[in-house]
Amino acid sequence: MRFNRKAIMAVPVILAILAGDAIWGTPTKAGAQLNQEPLQITVILERNYLDGEISQEVIQETCWSMENFWAKYDQWQLLRNDESTFVFKKQVDDISPLLKANGYFGLTEDGVLTIFNGRPDRSRIIQSFFQIDVKKLESKAQQELLQGIPIKTKDRYVEVLETFKPYSIKNE
């Protein structure tokens, strides 16, 4: 009985390709038979907002096809993964839900333009920007900042920053 040497050498390569397809999620017809059980995957989605806030959402996925899994998260950047956990990140061109719900621009005691979680008089600081020359501000603008300017939209966020930028004290 004669064996074709090339055919015998091809068998391990074919088996490796089929096994690799089953592991990496691009099954061929024969490779699809190797992995019938779905994978249980933990997905962590990190959203980075314009205001510096980062939110995390944890999702438990039942994954039957890695091809479908990757397609579902194709708009996300993969940060890291291990066998059963994938961490994705996305830059969101908007302000965070926290700011929309309870964010206010105001001034700290030393005149720094700051975003507060709630009104400036008794709330925690979320983000600070630059020091303002308060003496150059109109009294109406000063009063608005002391009471707090609510932030409900990205446009309002940008507008307030642009309005007060000319009053910033430049470090020389």
C-alpha positions in Angstrom: 0.0 0.0 0.0 1.5 3.3 -1.1 0.8 6.6 0.7 0.9 10.0 -0.9 3.5 11.9 1.2 2.0 15.3 0.4 -1.5 14.1 1.5 -0.2 12.7 4.8 1.6 16.0 5.6 -1.5 18.0 4.8 -3.6 16.2 7.4 -2.1 18.0 10.5 -2.4 21.4 8.8 -6.1 20.8 8.0 -6.8 19.7 11.6 -4.9 22.7 12.9 -7.0 25.0 10.7 -10.3 23.5 11.8 -9.3 23.6 15.5 -8.2 27.2 15.0 -11.4 28.2 13.3 -13.4 26.8 16.2 -11.3 28.7 18.7 -11.1 32.0 16.9 -14.8 32.1 15.8 -14.6 31.7 12.1 -15.9 28.2 11.7 -15.8 26.4 8.4 -18.6 23.8 7.9 -16.4 21.1 9.4 -15.1 23.4 12.1 -18.6 24.3 13.2 -19.1 20.8 14.3 -16.4 21.1 16.9 -18.0 23.8 19.1 -21.7 23.5 19.7 -22.0 24.9 23.2 -22.4 28.7 23.5 -19.7 30.8 25.3 -20.7 32.7 28.4 -18.9 36.1 28.1 -18.7 39.1 30.4 -18.7 42.3 28.4 -17.6 45.6 30.1 -18.5 48.7 28.1 -16.7 51.9 29.1 -18.1 55.2 27.8 -15.8 58.3 28.0 -17.8 61.5 27.8 -16.6 65.0 26.9 -16.8 66.2 30.5 -14.4 63.5 31.6 -16.9 61.2 33.2 -16.5 57.5 32.5 -19.4 55.1 32.9 -19.2 51.3 32.9 -21.9 48.8 32.0 -21.4 45.1 32.6 -23.3 42.7 30.4 -23.5 38.9 30.5 -23.6 37.6 26.9 -24.4 34.1 25.6 -22.3 33.9 22.5 -23.1 31.3 19.8 -21.0 32.9 17.1 -17.8 35.0 17.5 -18.5 36.5 14.1 -21.8 37.9 15.4 -20.2 39.0 18.7 -17.5 41.0 16.9 -20.0 42.6 14.6 -22.1 43.7 17.6 -19.2 45.6 19.1 -17.5 46.8 15.8 -18.0 50.5 16.9 -16.1 49.9 20.1 -12.4 49.7 20.8 -11.2 46.5 22.5 -9.1 47.4 25.5 -8.3 44.0 26.9 -9.7 40.5 27.1 -9.1 37.1 28.7 -10.9 33.8 28.1 -14.4 35.0 29.2 -14.2 38.8 29.7 -14.0 41.5 27.1 -13.5 45.2 27.9 -14.5 47.7 25.2 -14.2 51.5 25.2 -16.0 54.2 23.2 -15.5 58.0 23.1 -19.0 59.6 23.3 -19.4 63.0 21.7 -21.8 64.2 24.4 -21.9 65.2 28.0 -22.5 62.5 30.6 -26.0 61.6 31.9 -24.8 62.8 35.3 -24.2 66.4 34.0 -27.6 66.3 32.1 -29.4 65.4 35.3 -27.6 67.4 37.9 -24.6 69.3 36.5 -24.1 73.0 37.2 -21.3 75.4 36.2 -20.1 77.6 39.1 -17.1 79.1 40.8 -15.0 77.8 43.6 -14.0 80.1 46.4 -10.8 81.0 44.5 -12.6 81.8 41.3 -12.1 78.6 39.3 -14.8 77.8 36.7 -16.0 74.4 37.9 -18.8 71.9 37.2 -20.6 70.7 40.4 -22.9 67.8 41.0 -25.8 70.0 42.1 -25.7 73.7 42.9 -22.2 75.2 43.6 -22.9 76.2 47.2 -23.0 72.7 48.7 -22.1 70.1 46.2 -19.1 68.0 45.1 -16.8 69.1 42.3 -16.9 67.0 39.1 -14.5 68.9 37.0 -12.5 72.2 37.2 -11.3 74.3 34.2 -9.6 77.6 34.7 -9.4 80.5 37.0 -11.6 83.5 36.1 -10.7 87.2 36.7 -14.0 87.8 38.6 -13.4 91.6 38.6 -13.8 91.7 34.8 -17.2 89.8 34.9 -20.5 91.7 34.8 -22.3 91.4 38.1 -25.1 89.4 36.3 -22.6 86.8 35.1 -21.0 86.6 38.5 -24.4 86.1 40.1 -25.3 83.3 37.6 -22.1 81.5 38.4 -22.6 81.8 42.1 -26.1 80.4 41.9 -25.0 77.8 39.3 -25.7 77.5 35.6 -27.5 74.2 34.8 -26.0 72.0 32.0 -28.6 70.0 30.1 -27.0 69.7 26.7 -23.6 69.4 25.0 -24.3 72.8 23.3 -24.9 74.5 26.6 -21.7 72.9 28.0 -19.6 74.3 25.1 -21.4 77.7 25.1 -20.6 78.3 28.8 -17.0 77.3 28.4 -16.6 79.6 25.4 -18.4 82.5 27.2 -16.0 82.5 30.1 -12.8 81.6 28.4 -11.9 85.2 27.6 -12.1 86.0 31.4 -9.6 83.3 32.3 -6.4 84.3 34.1 -3.5 83.3 32.0 -0.5 81.8 33.9 2.5 83.7 32.8 
